[in-house]
Amino acid sequence: METNEVKKGSTLVRLNNICSQDYYYLGDNKARAVLKDISFEVNAGEVFAISSYNDEEIKILTEIIANIRPYFSGTCSLGEFGMLSQKKMVIPHLYYIDSYSALYNNMSIIEYLMFITEKSAEKNPAIRQKILLDMLINFGLSYISLSLIEVLTIRERVILEYISAYLSKNSIVIANFADFEFDDEEIQIIKKITEKIIEAKDRCVIVSTHQAKLIGIVCDSTIFIVDGKTRYVGRVNQLIARFDPVKVIIIDSRKEEMFNLLKKTYPEFSFEIEREMILVKDEDNKFSINGFLKKLIDNNIDPDSIKINRGRVQNSFEEVARDYDLPK
């Protein structure tokens, strides 16, 4: 007997050596596939990011996974229900979001949410409305809960669609955010919604974005693509640990003087000025925060501000791309 029940921790999305049907013409009768030999897995309970400096690569890969766009070779399967040849069984478990998602413009947000939850377990409309209003408050969206959808910004509409994905209970949520640059407040809202989506551990989220900050705050794992090929795939925290050399960020009103003093005190590290910040870089993994701070105190160096860098995905992507560009 077949079942569509999703097991906790199971692989929900699996790609193996995917090559796109889309090509770039390079001249002289030469061309290359937009995507070549892309492989990764996404498990239940995981938030996975697809990223590249090239938005076209992000969009095409996302649409291949969502079964919107065909591909040339490789295999792509969704859920534990087999390959895409069995798509009639797979597609109902997938919720896809992009910039073209259609909403009911003449409804308010709460009316829309009431409409899409009509078949939920809670049949009492008054109770259901209170649950939905409390949800919006918890997400930080109380200020637009009664607004008409037609007055929302395009990013607010996409976030509303993301809430719809959460309420849908579909096991695979694909959020194509490649066209958007979310502000800090919106990223925190997306983070809260994402946490609710994967709370039961039997769902996964794939976020397609070029926005490194969104990946660092929201996602567990990522694939980073350069010129159509995988340059990194794995956990976000491991990406940062491996590729982000910035260990400490220092700010001081005597920036140039402090910069020269630090270079003299710590010859084992490298330093870089970025706007008002002095970045302390460790290329050889010799850094110890306790040793760094002790040496500051021993040398009576007292900058205005010292911040331990918890890792920045953008730095890491730049290092990955730089490694790729280096002559072999």
C-alpha positions in Angstrom: 0.0 0.0 0.0 1.4 3.4 -1.0 1.5 6.3 1.4 2.4 10.0 1.0 3.4 10.4 4.6 6.8 12.2 5.0 9.2 10.6 7.4 11.1 12.9 9.7 14.7 13.4 8.6 14.1 11.9 5.2 15.4 13.3 2.0 12.7 15.4 0.3 14.7 16.8 -2.6 17.5 15.1 -4.4 19.4 16.3 -7.5 22.1 14.3 -9.2 24.3 15.8 -12.0 21.6 18.1 -13.3 22.5 19.9 -16.6 20.2 22.6 -18.0 18.7 22.8 -21.4 19.6 26.5 -21.4 22.9 27.6 -22.9 25.1 30.7 -23.1 26.4 31.4 -26.6 30.2 32.2 -26.3 30.9 33.0 -29.9 33.0 31.0 -32.5 30.2 28.3 -32.4 30.9 27.6 -28.8 28.3 27.4 -26.0 28.1 26.3 -22.4 25.2 25.1 -20.3 23.9 27.6 -17.8 24.1 24.8 -15.2 26.3 21.7 -15.3 26.5 18.7 -13.0 24.6 20.2 -10.1 24.0 17.7 -7.2 22.6 18.2 -3.7 20.1 16.9 -1.2 17.6 18.6 1.1 16.3 16.8 4.1 13.1 17.2 6.1 13.6 19.9 8.7 16.3 21.7 6.6 16.4 25.2 5.1 18.5 25.2 2.0 19.7 28.2 0.0 20.5 28.3 -3.8 22.8 31.2 -4.5 25.0 32.7 -7.3 26.1 36.1 -8.4 24.2 35.3 -11.6 20.4 35.5 -11.0 19.7 33.5 -14.2 21.5 30.5 -12.7 19.4 30.8 -9.5 16.1 31.1 -11.3 16.7 28.2 -13.8 17.8 25.8 -11.1 14.8 26.8 -8.9 12.4 26.3 -11.8 13.9 22.9 -12.6 13.4 21.7 -9.0 9.8 23.1 -9.0 9.1 21.1 -12.3 8.5 24.3 -14.2 11.5 24.1 -16.5 12.8 20.9 -18.2 16.5 19.9 -18.0 18.9 18.2 -20.4 20.3 15.4 -18.2 20.7 14.2 -14.7 17.9 13.2 -12.2 15.7 15.3 -9.9 13.3 13.7 -7.4 11.0 15.3 -4.8 10.0 13.5 -1.6 10.1 9.8 -1.1 7.7 9.3 -4.0 10.2 8.5 -6.8 11.5 10.5 -9.8 9.7 13.3 -11.6 8.1 10.7 -13.9 5.7 10.3 -10.9 5.0 14.0 -10.8 1.2 13.5 -10.3 2.1 12.2 -6.8 4.9 14.7 -6.1 3.5 18.1 -7.2 0.7 18.3 -4.6 3.4 18.3 -1.9 5.2 21.3 -3.3 4.4 25.0 -2.7 6.2 27.4 -5.1 6.6 31.2 -4.5 8.0 33.7 -7.0 7.5 37.3 -8.0 4.5 36.4 -10.2 2.4 34.8 -7.5 -1.2 35.9 -7.7 -3.1 37.1 -4.6 -6.7 38.4 -4.2 -6.1 42.2 -4.4 -9.6 43.2 -3.2 -9.2 41.3 0.1 -7.5 42.4 3.3 -4.7 40.2 4.6 -6.9 38.7 7.3 -9.7 38.1 4.9 -7.3 36.3 2.6 -5.9 34.2 5.4 -9.4 33.3 6.6 -10.3 32.3 3.0 -7.3 29.9 2.5 -7.8 28.3 5.9 -11.5 27.6 5.5 -10.8 23.8 5.5 -8.5 23.8 8.6 -9.3 21.9 11.7 -10.6 25.0 13.5 -14.2 25.5 12.2 -15.1 28.4 14.4 -14.4 31.5 12.3 -14.0 33.8 15.4 -11.4 31.5 17.0 -9.6 31.0 13.6 -9.5 34.7 13.0 -7.9 35.3 16.5 -5.4 32.5 15.8 -4.4 34.2 12.5 -4.2 37.7 14.0 -2.0 36.3 16.8 0.2 34.7 14.2 0.6 38.0 12.3 1.5 39.7 15.6 4.1 37.1 16.3 5.6 37.5 12.9 5.8 41.3 13.3 3.1 42.0 10.8 0.3 43.4 12.9 0.6 46.8 11.3 -0.7 45.5 7.9 -3.1 42.8 9.1 -6.2 44.8 8.1 -4.6 46.3 4.9 -5.9 45.5 1.5 -3.5 43.3 -0.5 -3.5 45.8 -3.3 -1.7 48.4 -1.2 1.1 46.1 -0.1 4.6 46.5 -1.5 5.8 43.7 -3.8 8.1 42.4 -1.0 5.2 42.4 1.5 3.1 40.4 -1.0 5.8 37.8 -1.3 6.0 37.5 2.5 2.3 37.0 2.6 2.6 34.3 0.0 5.3 32.8 2.3 2.8 32.7 5.1 0.4 31.0 2.8 3.1 28.3 2.2 3.4 27.9 6.0 -0.4 27.4 6.4 -0.6 25.0 3.4 1.3 22.3 5.2 3.0 21.2 2.0 6.1 19.2 2.7 8.3 21.1 0.2 8.3 24.9 0.1 10.3 26.6 -2.7 10.7 30.4 -2.3 12.2 32.0 -5.4 13.4 35.3 -3.9 16.0 36.0 -6.6 14.3 39.2 -7.6 14.2 40.7 -4.1 16.5 42.5 -1.7 14.9 42.3 1.8 15.6 44.8 4.5 16.7 43.7 8.0 13.2 43.8 9.5 11.8 41.7 6.6 14.6 39.2 7.0 13.7 38.7 10.6 10.0 38.2 9.6 11.1 35.6 7.0 13.2 33.9 9.7 10.2 33.6 12.0 8.0 32.2 9.3 10.7 29.8 8.2 11.1 28.5 11.8 7.3 27.8 11.9 7.4 26.0 8.6 10.0 23.5 9.7 8.9 23.3 13.3 7.4 19.8 12.8 10.6 18.5 11.2 8.7 16.9 8.3 9.0 19.8 5.9 11.8 21.5 4.1 12.4 25.0 2.6 14.5 25.9 -0.4 15.3 29.7 -0.6 16.7 31.0 -3.9 18.5 34.3 -3.4 21.6 36.3 -4.1 21.2 38.0 -0.7 24.0 36.6 1.5 22.6 38.2 4.7 19.3 36.4 4.2 21.2 33.1 3.8 23.3 33.7 6.9 20.3 34.4 9.1 17.7 32.0 7.8 19.3 29.0 6.1 21.1 25.8 7.4 22.8 24.8 4.2 23.6 26.3 0.8 24.9 25.7 -2.7 26.9 28.5 -4.3 27.3 28.4 -8.1 29.9 30.1 -10.2 29.8 30.0 -14.0 27.2 27.2 -13.9 29.1 24.8 -11.6 29.0 24.0 -7.9 31.8 25.8 -6.0 30.4 25.1 -2.6 27.6 22.9 -1.2 27.2 22.2 2.5 26.4 23.8 5.9 26.4 27.5 6.1 28.3 27.5 9.4 31.0 25.3 7.8 31.2 27.7 4.8 31.8 30.6 7.1 34.4 28.7 9.2 36.3 27.7 6.1 36.1 30.7 3.9 35.6 33.9 6.0 39.0 35.0 7.3 37.7 38.0 9.2 37.9 37.3 12.9 37.5 40.7 14.6 36.0 44.0 13.6 37.6 47.1 15.2 36.3 50.6 15.2 38.3 53.5 16.4 38.2 57.3 15.9 42.0 57.2 15.2 41.5 54.7 12.4 44.8 55.1 10.5 46.9 55.2 13.7 45.1 52.2 15.2 45.5 50.3 11.9 49.3 50.8 11.9 49.5 49.9 15.6 47.6 46.7 15.1 49.8 45.7 12.1 52.9 46.2 14.2 51.5 44.3 17.2 50.0 41.3 15.3 52.4 40.5 12.4 50.8 37.0 12.2 47.5 38.5 11.0 46.5 40.8 8.1 44.4 43.9 8.4 42.1 45.8 6.0 40.2 49.0 6.3 36.6 48.9 5.1 34.8 52.2 5.6 35.0 53.0 9.3 36.0 49.4 10.2 39.4 47.7 10.6 39.0 44.0 9.7 41.4 41.6 11.4 42.0 38.6 9.1 43.5 35.2 9.9 44.4 33.3 6.7 46.2 30.5 8.5 43.7 29.5 11.3 46.0 30.7 14.1 43.5 33.0 15.7 42.5 32.7 19.4 40.2 35.4 20.8 41.7 35.0 24.3 45.2 35.4 22.9 44.2 38.4 20.8 42.5 40.2 23.7 45.4 39.5 26.1 47.9 41.0 23.7 45.7 44.1 23.3 45.7 44.5 27.1 49.4 43.8 27.5 50.2 46.5 24.9 47.7 49.0 26.3 45.8 49.1 23.1 42.2 50.3 23.7 40.1 50.8 20.6 36.6 52.3 20.8 34.9 49.1 19.8 35.9 45.5 19.3 33.4 43.0 17.8 34.0 39.3 17.3 32.9 38.5 13.7 30.4 35.6 13.9 30.9 35.0 10.2 29.6 36.7 7.1 28.3 34.6 4.2 29.1 37.4 1.7 32.8 37.3 2.8 32.8 33.5 2.3 31.2 33.6 -1.1 33.8 36.2 -2.2 36.6 33.9 -1.0 35.0 30.9 -2.8 34.8 32.9 -6.1 38.3 34.2 -5.6 39.6 30.6 -5.2 37.8 29.7 -8.4 39.4 32.6 -10.3 43.0 31.9 -9.1 45.2 30.3 -11.8 45.5 26.6 -11.4 
